[in-house]
Amino acid sequence: MRLTDVWVAHSITGKGHRKPIATSMAKRINIILEDETAQMINRAAKPGERSRFINRAVQSYAATHSPAALRERLKQAGLRDRDLADEITRDFRAVDREAWQALSRGERKVKRSFRGAEKSTS
């Protein structure tokens, strides 16, 4: 049985008509949670609302962590940060241009030794 299967229970009234008792798309499951997680759920959910609370939390998590949701978030971040990427490109292009112009004029930077003044004896 899949979670999307629907089971309708019927009762027969005194007149022989069928009457739906419940339409359920829910399934009872047993899960094991850490004590801390169970306590957090008990604090956050109203009495009698734990199942609904957990259902909403799982649905929200699945909706935001699915491959399609992650792709959409990356797309939105790319669009949001497009201007920043363009600005960084312009800055590096300017620095790169300055370095090439200095090389073409014959200017060279003196490399510094990172070892310090002492020479190795080995």
N, C-alpha and C positions, 0 to 999 in steps of 0.2 A: 504494500500500500504506500502511496506517495502522500506527502503532506498536503498536496492540492486535492486529493480525493475528498469528495463530500459524501457523508453518510447521513441519511435522514431516518430518524426513528419515528415510527408511527404507532399510534394506539388506536384502538377501535372504540368509538364512543358507544353508548348504550343503543343508539339508533343504527349501528352498523356502518357509520361513516368513518373514514380514516381521517385522523387529525394529526398533523405533525407535532412531535414533542420537541425536538431540537434539531437545528441545522448546525452542524459543527464542522469547522475546518481546522480544528485544533487537535493536537495529539499530546497525550500525557507521556512525558519522558522522565527518566530519573537521571540526574546529573550529580556530580560531586564538585563542590566548591570549597575553596579554602575558607576557614573560619572568618577571617577578616572580610572576605568578599560577601559572605552570607550576612554578616553583621551590617555591612554597608548597605546591602539591599534592604534589610529590615528597617534601617534608619531612614532610607530614602523613599521607600514605598509605603503607601497607606495600608492599614490592615486589610487583608483580602485582595490586595492589588499587586502582590508580588509577581504573579505570572504575567500580568499585563505589562508591568514595569520591565521585567526581563525580556519579554517579547519586543518591546519598543527599543530597548538597548541593543539587542542583537540585530534587529532590522536596521537601526541607524548605523551600527558598526559595519554591517555587510554592505550597506549602500555607499558608505564613504571609503571602503577599502577594496571594493571590487576592481578588477582591471580597468573597466570602462570609467569608473569614477576617478581612479588614479590618473588615467590618460587625460580626462577633462581637467583635473586640477593642474597637471603639468602644462596643458595648453593655456589655461588661464594665467598661470605664473609666467609663462613665456610672453604672453601678450602684455601682462602687467610690467614685466621687466625689460621689454623691448627697448624702451627709451634709455634705460640704464646701460644696456649692452652697447647701444649706439654711441653713448657718451664715452664709455670706456674705450671703444674702438677709436674714436676721434682723438682722445688723449694719447693713446699709445702711438697712433699714427704721427702725431706732432712730435713726440719724443724720438721716435724712430727717424723721422725726417731730419731733426736736429743732429742726431748722431751721424747720419750719412753725409750731411753737409759738412760737419766737422772733419770727417775722414777725407772728403774730397778736397778740402782746403789744406790737408796735410797735418792737421792737428791730431795729436795722439794723447790719450790719457796715460799717465804713469801708473803702472800696476803696483799695488801695495802688497807687501809680503805679509801674510797673516800669521807667520810663524814667530815673529818678533825678531829682535836683534841677534839672538844667539844662533850660532851655527851648530849643526849636528856634528857630533864627533864619531858617529858610527859609520 
